[in-house]
Amino acid sequence: MKNIILVLIILIGTKLSIAESLEEKGYNIAKLSYESGRGFTDMISDQLMILIDPKGNKVTREISAKSLENLDPDDGDKTITYFETPKDVEGTVMLSHTHINEDDDQWLYLPALTRVKRISSSNKSGSFMGSEVAFEDFSAGDYRKYKWKYIGEEVYEGDLCYVLESYPIYENSGYTRRVGLTDELLRARKIDFYDRKGELLKTVFFENYNLYEDKIWMADSMKVENHQNKNATIFQWQNRKLNIGLDKKDFEKSSLMRLAD
Amino acid sequence: MTQNPFQRKIVIFFLVALLHASSTNALDFKAYGFIQPESSIYINGDGRHGQDNYNASLFGKGTFVSYLQDGDAKFTISAIGRFDQSDDELRYLDFQKFKYEYYFDDITLKVGNEIVFWGVNETFNIVDIINQSNLAEDIAGTKKLGQPMASISYSQDYGKFDIYLMPYFRERPFSGKEGRPRLLFEVDKNSITYESSAKKRKMDFALRYSTVIDDFDIGLSHFYGNNRTPVLSPNPLTLKFDSHYPVLSQTGVDIQATKGPWLYKLETVSAKEGSERHLGAAGGIEYTYYGIRNTQSDLGVIVEYAFDDRNDNPFNNEGIIGLRWSMNDVKSSSLLAGYLLDMRGNSNRFQAEFEQRINDNLKLFLDLSLNGSIDGTDFTHQFKEDSQITIKVAKYY
């Protein structure tokens, strides 16, 4: 009897895998890719953002950030961002409790007003600090935010990559479609973003991958090229440390002032 | 600082403590600040009291934050100062923050000068009571003085409790003789009385519970101490205002609901001064349109209204409609404009603030304040001729 059940399971399993649709295949690769980047528990890093205009003029922004992994499969991570430059915003602190397909909870401490404000976060498609990076791009790898489709395979910089198309679920997303390349180590390498009108808006290149904790590949550089306004942004992570034992209490509104002046 | 012996003692205590800390540990600190020259033109010419139609001023702020004892403690100094061409009352140095905090797991202990803001509104901050307002800086009362205090905070999943003990009271600064805008008479600093026999040494006390429940940020607070707002009465002998500070007992509630691009805000107070009890409520709605006309710009619309059951309160029936335009560009250009209306009379005022980064170290500010028709009975009538344009350039360090 047991053997028959086993055979049945194998048969059904085989049948399912044969019938795996392009959507399921895309979803499964995206899920595996996302999961391969999890398990960091918590993380600190300094971030450098270089904004480049079409003439090649550059300005630099510096922030430092802490984040806390949320193991709840239906909810997002928590982050605290401390702004160091430009100097007129130095001392500004932002706390975000991210959610997958709804607005985040965000609080901002503004030193000029010496007050903490709960702010609206419906602008996930808006620019982060005048850059070509939108708030929603920081979680571009979260498979739960998109519907997926496997398109095929392509060689990119000598590596074989899966070509995946994805469509945002979040209603306020600034995008209608993305086409991305994910390599065999499940690392996202490049994503093309199409705007609400369906036109190519920007390409994000994930570069400078490093292996953390002997198990997690993280891109320590992200380059964004906007094809419409010809601006570019380079985002670099420095001094990144994982699993340093941050307390979940550090990520509540009540402890925001511990990081502020 | 010279008129404030209590603060001087605190400053000395902290400097000694800091020197001690820095000699035993490597000091991990951040320091930043700015210097800001300002220039104002009064567009109705000379003032009602013969003040000049032009003013120059120099404002500055410096902040020093240091983490001590392996990050379990923090020491902060944040000082502001101004040197004004015309107004004596705008030549000052104020330690907004001069404090030492120690963090236990759920408890934070704090001693020193601090700025504590309570409330949710943009314009009518009726719950906010801990810090004295510097009315010489801003007649709306948004600029504060550092309040000496000892406080303890206790945080749990269900919310946070704060207890404040404030052993030293700071009198409200008003514009001087040459200030613009200024009151009808000068406020006589030598004629100040208190209801409390302890006067400015009265131990003021405050308690607050605050929590976040999903989309709601909620605060309940109580304050007992010298009212920050004095009763001013003209003295026929000196032709100046005498001030009297009653004891205030005030309970406040503030709530903000954040629903997508909509913010709903409400503050209410029930307060008792002497045998009289009064009620106040203020609240409003803010809506933000994101990415207007397919640009990165956001446009926020703010409507707020304030009610107070005392007829002589300046904000007893007041409304504001405001616009906040943020370009979200590399220069962080933004414009905040508001039309303030007293619904009782016909008084109205228009204010606008524009700001734009010039480069990594410089920022430009343009402030405009226009008095429209102002009712003779309105307390702002005395500022009617003080419409102004101010240009400020901040240099950051």
Interface residues (C-beta under 8 A of the other chain):
Chain A: L51 D53 V59 T60 T85 P86 K87 D88 V89 E90 G91 D103 D105 P111 L113 T114 R115 V116 R118 I119 S120 S122 N123 S125 G126 S127 G130 N172 G174 K249 E252 K253 S254 S255 R258 D261
Chain B: K30 Y32 F34 T63 V65 K74 T76 S78 Q96 K97 E101 Y103 D105 D106 T108 I115 F117 V120 K144 S153 S155 G159 K160 S210 V212 D215 D217 Q256 T258 G260 P261 W262 L263 T288 Y290 G291 Q296 D298 N328 D329 V330 K331 S332 R357 D360 N361 K363 A394 Y396 Y397
